[in-house]
Amino acid sequence: MKKSIWLMVVPLTIGLVGCSSVPEKGTKVTHAPGVTHVPGVTHAPGAMVNLENTSLVKKVLYEQYNQWKHTRYRMGGMSRSGVDCSGFIQVTFKTKLGVVLPRSTEFQAQLGESVSKSELRAGDLVFFKTRWSGRHVGVYIEDGRFLHASSTYGVTISKLNESYWKSAYWKAKRLDM
């Protein structure tokens, strides 16, 4: 009997936590030199993708999905052996788009300019309130689809109009650079 209770409690607890990454102790959002309209964002060394080039951004995001699909969810993870939502977004933006973002969903949600759901374009960050204190982040691709690290399916593409995501939708942010 005790074992069956633990089998229910542990997944429920993990589910309640979701992807509400907390910033590491001492982490702060900083202003990148020369970038005043998107505080906390810097450019990674090497080529940078212009976030306004939506066709290129979509191509890069689909490539990232193909490389990472089904990578399992792991709270605090940052690699192909396991990744959480904000870690996946941070890795994706740094390695594929040349943009360094903060590690936590909390700080990522503070970046950029708000954009309405009807005006989303490839590369916009989409945020969700999952349960009572959880937050989740993904990156919009096109046609109502977004790329993210799901606690259930790992790295996947979901639709904003799926009932769960539709009811949890919080806001979207654009990082025009």
Secondary structure by P-SEA (a helix, b strand, c coil): caaaaaaaaaaaaaaaacccccccccbbbbbcccccccccccccccccccccaaaaaaaaaaaaaaacccccccccccccccccaaaaaaaaaaacccbbbcccaaaaaacccccccccccccbbbbbbcccbbbbbbbbccccccccccccccbbbbbcccaaaaaaccbbbbbcc
